[in-house]
Amino acid sequence: MAATQSPSERPSESPSESGLDTRLRDTALFVRQAFRTFRATGAVAPSGPALAHSLTRFIDEREDPDAPLSILEAGAGTGPVSRAIAAHMRPGDTVDLVESNAEFADYLRGLLDTDPDLAAVGDRAKVHQCLVHEMGPDRRYDVIISGLPFANFTAEEVRGILEYYFSVLRPGGHLSFFGYLYTKQVKAVIAPREDYLRQARSSWVVEEWVNRYGIDTVRVLPNLPPAWIHHLRKPLDD
Ligand SMILES: C[S@@+](CC[C@H](N)C(=O)[O-])C[C@H]1O[C@@H](n2cnc3c(N)ncnc32)[C@H](O)[C@@H]1O
């Protein structure tokens, strides 16, 4: 069930609202939810424009420029990456925006009407309020962009999610996901030993997949916090 939003949390329909107003409103909602559910939210602020833009790389770089793409965004939050995805989509492309948090999902549905980039693809975008693996096996995507906070998950959870992504990714399709620089080093100093070990184990699973399927890793320094992105490609014969 979608939670009720206060008027300040509801996306505004005012055409005079500036980009700065929008970002402040997104950030306020994001920070409130991060306090309530830090394990699932896994960040202190929504992704910035540079990170969002870099995550859309394989919407631009397509093998067949005439073939529409089917896109999945997992963990859309307040929609900074969803907006970038929408801005890079071409005619015929479709996107599923998946978000487990009911307040964020409700907010994203509002953005499909009020945000100029998302409204422009509103008939080809759908918000799903569920855990990403609950989307089920009967789907196929060319591009998956994941914002899930793997650093907060157990190794088994990370493996399950990566397996799900690769089960619904078309051969030759791309998965891009991000995390934050130096989280392991910071946790080594401030986190309880158990939490540090849990994160070390989940990062080994990420490393295993990157070693198998990784095609590029980039750093995005102008983001709070600075981030890395791994780009993976599913082999044609997998
Ligand atoms: C680090 S935030 C990223 C939000 C947004 N993409 C951004 O870049 O600002 C992670 C998001 O993933 C959502 N989430 C966590 N686990 C999830 C799951 N298993 N399935 C779908 N969404 C999930 C959280 O509610 C949160 O909104």
PDBQT file of the ligand as one rigid body, heavy atoms in Angstrom, charges set to zero:
ROOT
HETATM    1  C1  LIG A 301      21.289   3.948  -2.865  1.00  0.00    +0.000 C 
HETATM    2  S1  LIG A 301      19.539   4.208  -3.092  1.00  0.00    +0.000 S 
HETATM    3  C2  LIG A 301      19.582   4.737  -4.803  1.00  0.00    +0.000 C 
HETATM    4  C3  LIG A 301      18.420   5.598  -5.176  1.00  0.00    +0.000 C 
HETATM    5  C4  LIG A 301      18.528   6.275  -6.539  1.00  0.00    +0.000 C 
HETATM    6  N1  LIG A 301      18.684   5.311  -7.609  1.00  0.00    +0.000 N 
HETATM    7  C5  LIG A 301      19.698   7.229  -6.560  1.00  0.00    +0.000 C 
HETATM    8  O1  LIG A 301      20.667   6.923  -7.273  1.00  0.00    +0.000 OA
HETATM    9  O2  LIG A 301      19.638   8.243  -5.861  1.00  0.00    +0.000 OA
HETATM   10  C6  LIG A 301      18.923   2.536  -3.174  1.00  0.00    +0.000 C 
HETATM   11  C7  LIG A 301      17.452   2.390  -3.436  1.00  0.00    +0.000 C 
HETATM   12  O3  LIG A 301      17.169   1.011  -3.637  1.00  0.00    +0.000 OA
HETATM   13  C8  LIG A 301      15.946   0.666  -2.980  1.00  0.00    +0.000 C 
HETATM   14  N2  LIG A 301      16.011  -0.791  -2.745  1.00  0.00    +0.000 N 
HETATM   15  C9  LIG A 301      16.770  -1.432  -1.818  1.00  0.00    +0.000 A 
HETATM   16  N3  LIG A 301      16.663  -2.772  -1.967  1.00  0.00    +0.000 NA
HETATM   17  C10 LIG A 301      15.841  -2.980  -3.028  1.00  0.00    +0.000 A 
HETATM   18  C11 LIG A 301      15.354  -4.155  -3.710  1.00  0.00    +0.000 A 
HETATM   19  N4  LIG A 301      15.742  -5.393  -3.329  1.00  0.00    +0.000 N 
HETATM   20  N5  LIG A 301      14.528  -4.002  -4.774  1.00  0.00    +0.000 NA
HETATM   21  C12 LIG A 301      14.151  -2.757  -5.185  1.00  0.00    +0.000 A 
HETATM   22  N6  LIG A 301      14.572  -1.608  -4.579  1.00  0.00    +0.000 NA
HETATM   23  C13 LIG A 301      15.408  -1.711  -3.526  1.00  0.00    +0.000 A 
HETATM   24  C14 LIG A 301      15.932   1.554  -1.750  1.00  0.00    +0.000 C 
HETATM   25  O4  LIG A 301      14.638   1.741  -1.228  1.00  0.00    +0.000 OA
HETATM   26  C15 LIG A 301      16.557   2.845  -2.294  1.00  0.00    +0.000 C 
HETATM   27  O5  LIG A 301      15.583   3.707  -2.801  1.00  0.00    +0.000 OA
ENDROOT
TORSDOF 0
